[in-house]
Amino acid sequence: MSINYFFCELCGAQLLHRDDSNANKFPVSRRFENNGEIETLLTVRCAECVQIPYWLKEGNKGLCERGLTDYKNYGSLPCSARERKDLAAHLRLLLNQTFPAFVRENPRGIRHVPGFWTDGAGEACLGQCRDYSQPLLLVPYRNPAGKIQACQIRFTGFLSPDAKRYLWLSVPKNNSAGCGTPIHFAGWKEFGKSTNTKPILVTEGAIKADIVNKFLPEYFAIANSGIGCAQDLIVSISRGKSMMIAFDSDYHQNPLVIKQLARFLRLRFADDRTSNSHFPTKILHWNAKHKGIDDALLNASEIIELTISQWISVISDESRSLILNELDDLIAH
């Protein structure tokens, strides 16, 4: 008796036997015996590897290495500009067919979506008009309802020292819609259920927030795209709730970062005073050799909650001076 099994050719996951006529299945040379029966092994790509190539999950700093295995929350774009253009054409047709009223009322059509634009021939394009050596990881920024507001691209592989690892999926020079400065709600599935009791943890970068959401479920993690972005909005979201600040630890070396952190604390404390709020604000502290809270978590580094006064006592003299100059009238130290 011959039994057909199907395995993802990229990640090796065993798949259910579904359709013998699928032309995408092909036999591999590997064969083995089980209880005296020859089993023919076939391979296909699983849905997750179709969505996100294997090396974006398993490679250096890939999702799996960073403790994230819920791959369906992410996506990828192909290396080739031609492939991305074909994808844009397909999505444009889908938009026109599925939401005709929206298209009639919004003549920009798919160009309303960040990252999409049209070339001189009127054809839809997606992302930069260039090829890349490796696929691009798409990192969504979700609102409290789980809807995607915008996406960042994460470049994989070697980058020059001055190159950015993350960029917004938007092409302003080609009149693509902008991404703005969205806040990512990592625990959006719980929003409105437990946020009255869980402290808000704010960090920078959606992937960091997703990692916090997995490893530190006692917090409700949100993220901006950088310490200086959307500070007023974060203060508004966290009003009337305890806050844990978990921005990257590069404030130890960078005076510009400590100034942005001081500005954020001032906004938070001023809002507390205006709204007569008495919920604590603390800073999460970990070994500075780990830049982000994600690295600290994945390396099992101790993470402790510090009051603002405790935190001020452990930072450098230069940083302490910058913080106190900004906050002297708002905190007791």
C-alpha positions in Angstrom: 0.0 0.0 0.0 1.4 3.4 -1.0 0.6 6.4 1.2 1.1 10.0 0.0 2.4 12.5 2.4 2.9 16.2 1.7 5.7 18.3 3.2 6.4 22.0 2.8 9.5 22.2 0.6 10.7 25.2 2.6 10.0 24.6 6.3 9.4 20.9 6.2 6.0 21.0 7.9 3.8 17.9 7.1 0.6 18.9 5.4 -2.7 17.1 5.0 -3.3 15.1 1.8 -5.9 17.2 0.0 -5.9 17.1 -3.8 -4.0 14.5 -5.9 -4.5 16.6 -9.1 -2.5 19.6 -7.7 0.2 20.2 -10.2 2.3 22.1 -7.7 3.1 18.8 -5.9 6.1 16.9 -7.0 7.9 13.8 -5.7 11.2 14.0 -4.0 13.9 11.3 -4.2 13.6 10.6 -0.4 11.7 7.3 0.3 11.6 5.3 3.5 9.8 2.2 5.0 7.3 2.3 7.8 6.1 -1.0 9.2 7.1 -2.6 5.9 5.1 -0.2 3.7 6.8 2.1 1.2 5.6 5.7 1.7 6.0 8.1 -1.2 6.9 11.6 0.1 5.8 14.6 -1.9 6.4 18.3 -1.2 4.5 21.5 -1.6 4.7 24.9 0.0 2.5 25.5 3.1 0.3 28.5 3.2 2.6 30.3 5.7 5.7 29.9 3.5 3.7 31.2 0.5 2.9 34.2 2.6 6.3 34.7 4.1 9.4 33.0 2.6 11.2 30.6 4.9 14.4 32.7 5.2 12.4 35.7 6.6 11.2 33.4 9.4 14.3 31.3 10.0 17.2 33.6 9.0 19.3 35.9 11.1 16.9 38.1 13.2 14.0 36.3 11.5 10.7 36.0 13.1 11.4 32.6 14.6 14.7 33.6 16.1 12.9 36.5 17.7 10.4 34.2 19.3 7.5 35.0 16.9 5.7 32.0 15.3 2.3 33.5 14.5 3.5 34.1 11.0 0.0 35.0 9.6 0.3 38.4 11.3 3.1 39.4 8.9 3.7 39.4 5.2 6.3 39.8 2.5 7.0 41.5 -0.8 8.9 39.9 -3.7 12.4 41.0 -4.6 11.5 41.9 -8.2 9.9 45.2 -9.1 8.1 43.4 -11.9 6.6 40.9 -9.5 5.5 43.7 -7.2 3.9 45.5 -10.2 2.0 42.3 -11.1 0.8 42.1 -7.5 -0.3 45.7 -7.6 -2.3 45.2 -10.8 -4.0 42.2 -9.2 -4.9 44.1 -6.1 -6.1 47.1 -8.1 -8.5 44.8 -10.0 -9.7 43.3 -6.8 -10.3 46.7 -5.3 -12.2 47.9 -8.4 -14.4 44.8 -8.4 -15.0 44.4 -4.7 -15.4 48.1 -3.7 -16.8 49.9 -6.8 -18.5 52.6 -4.7 -15.2 53.5 -3.0 -13.4 53.8 -6.3 -16.2 56.0 -7.7 -16.0 58.3 -4.7 -12.2 58.3 -4.5 -10.7 58.8 -7.9 -7.2 58.1 -6.6 -8.3 54.5 -6.1 -5.5 52.2 -4.9 -3.2 55.2 -4.5 -5.1 55.9 -1.3 -3.3 52.9 0.1 0.3 53.7 1.3 2.9 52.1 -0.9 0.8 52.0 -4.1 1.2 54.5 -7.0 0.7 54.7 -10.8 3.4 55.1 -13.4 3.3 57.3 -16.6 1.3 54.6 -18.3 -1.3 54.6 -15.6 -0.3 51.1 -14.3 -0.4 50.3 -10.6 3.0 49.9 -8.9 3.9 48.8 -5.3 7.0 50.1 -3.5 10.2 51.4 -5.0 10.8 50.7 -8.7 13.9 48.6 -8.1 14.9 45.0 -7.4 16.3 43.7 -4.1 18.6 40.8 -3.4 16.2 39.3 -0.8 12.4 39.4 -0.1 11.1 42.1 2.1 9.4 41.4 5.4 6.1 43.4 5.9 5.5 44.5 9.4 1.9 45.8 10.0 0.9 48.6 12.4 -2.5 47.6 13.7 -5.1 49.8 15.3 -7.2 48.7 18.4 -9.6 46.8 16.0 -6.8 44.9 14.4 -7.0 46.9 11.1 -3.7 47.6 9.4 -3.0 51.3 9.3 0.3 51.1 7.5 3.2 48.8 7.0 7.0 49.0 7.6 9.4 47.1 5.4 12.2 45.3 7.1 15.3 44.7 4.9 17.1 41.4 5.5 20.7 40.5 4.9 23.8 42.7 5.0 23.3 46.4 5.1 25.8 49.2 4.9 26.3 51.1 8.3 24.4 54.1 7.1 21.5 52.1 5.6 18.1 51.8 7.5 16.8 48.4 8.4 13.2 49.6 8.5 11.3 52.0 6.1 7.7 52.8 5.7 5.9 51.2 2.8 5.3 54.5 1.0 6.7 56.3 -2.0 6.0 60.0 -1.5 8.0 61.1 -4.5 5.6 59.1 -6.7 2.5 60.5 -4.9 1.9 57.4 -2.9 -0.2 58.0 0.2 1.8 58.7 3.4 1.8 56.4 6.4 1.7 59.1 9.0 2.9 58.1 12.5 0.6 55.3 13.6 0.6 53.5 16.9 0.7 49.7 16.9 -1.5 47.9 19.3 0.2 44.5 19.8 -2.5 43.1 22.0 -5.4 44.4 19.9 -7.4 41.2 20.4 -7.7 42.1 24.1 -8.2 45.8 23.7 -11.2 46.9 25.7 -11.2 43.7 27.7 -8.2 44.0 30.1 -6.7 47.4 29.4 -8.4 48.8 32.5 -6.2 46.7 34.7 -3.1 46.0 32.6 -0.4 48.7 32.6 0.4 50.2 29.2 3.9 49.3 28.0 5.2 51.6 25.3 8.2 50.7 23.2 9.5 51.5 19.7 8.8 49.3 16.8 5.9 46.9 16.1 8.0 43.7 16.3 9.3 44.7 19.7 5.7 45.2 20.9 4.7 41.9 19.5 7.5 40.2 21.3 6.6 41.9 24.6 3.0 40.9 24.0 4.1 37.2 23.8 6.6 37.1 26.6 5.2 39.7 29.1 1.4 39.3 28.8 0.9 41.1 32.1 1.4 44.4 30.1 -0.6 45.8 27.2 2.1 46.6 24.6 1.9 49.5 22.2 4.6 50.9 19.9 5.4 54.0 17.9 8.1 53.9 15.2 10.6 55.9 17.2 11.0 57.6 20.6 10.1 61.0 19.1 7.0 59.9 17.2 3.4 60.4 18.2 4.2 61.2 21.8 1.0 63.2 22.3 -1.1 60.3 21.0 0.6 57.8 23.3 0.0 60.1 26.3 -3.7 60.3 25.3 -4.0 56.5 24.9 -2.4 55.9 28.3 -4.4 58.5 30.2 -5.8 57.1 33.4 -3.6 54.0 33.2 -0.3 52.9 34.6 2.5 53.2 32.1 5.8 51.3 31.7 8.3 52.9 29.3 10.5 50.5 27.4 12.2 52.5 24.7 15.6 51.3 23.5 18.5 51.7 25.9 20.6 53.9 23.5 19.6 56.9 25.6 22.7 55.9 27.7 24.9 57.1 24.9 22.8 59.5 22.8 21.9 62.9 24.3 19.3 63.5 21.5 17.5 60.3 22.6 17.5 61.3 26.3 16.1 64.7 25.3 13.2 63.0 23.4 12.6 60.8 26.4 12.6 63.8 28.7 10.1 65.5 26.4 7.8 62.4 26.5 8.0 62.3 30.3 7.1 65.9 30.5 4.0 65.4 28.3 3.0 62.5 30.5 3.4 64.3 33.8 1.7 67.5 32.5 -1.3 65.4 31.3 -1.4 63.6 34.7 -1.6 67.0 36.4 -4.3 68.3 34.0 -6.4 65.2 34.2 -5.9 64.8 37.9 -4.5 61.3 37.2 -2.5 59.4 39.9 -1.4 56.3 38.0 2.3 55.5 38.1 4.8 56.0 35.4 7.8 53.7 35.5 10.8 52.8 33.3 11.8 49.3 32.5 15.5 48.8 33.0 17.8 46.0 31.7 21.4 45.4 30.9 22.5 48.1 28.5 24.4 45.6 26.3 20.9 44.7 25.0 19.6 47.7 23.0 15.9 46.8 22.9 13.6 45.1 25.3 13.2 42.3 22.7 16.9 41.5 22.9 16.7 41.6 26.7 13.8 39.2 26.7 15.3 36.8 24.2 18.6 36.7 26.2 16.8 36.2 29.5 18.2 39.5 30.9 16.7 40.7 34.1 14.1 43.4 33.5 13.1 45.6 36.5 10.6 48.3 37.0 12.1 51.6 38.3 10.3 54.7 39.5 11.4 57.8 37.7 13.4 58.9 40.8 15.1 55.5 40.9 15.8 55.6 37.2 17.3 59.1 37.4 19.7 57.8 40.1 21.2 55.1 37.9 21.7 57.0 34.6 24.8 59.0 33.7 25.5 62.5 35.2 25.0 64.1 31.7 21.7 62.3 31.2 20.5 63.1 34.7 21.2 66.8 34.1 19.2 66.8 30.9 16.3 65.0 32.5 16.2 67.3 35.5 16.4 70.4 33.4 13.3 69.3 31.6 11.3 67.9 34.5 12.5 69.7 37.6 9.2 71.5 38.1 7.1 68.3 37.6 8.7 65.6 39.7 10.1 65.3 43.2 13.7 63.9 43.1 
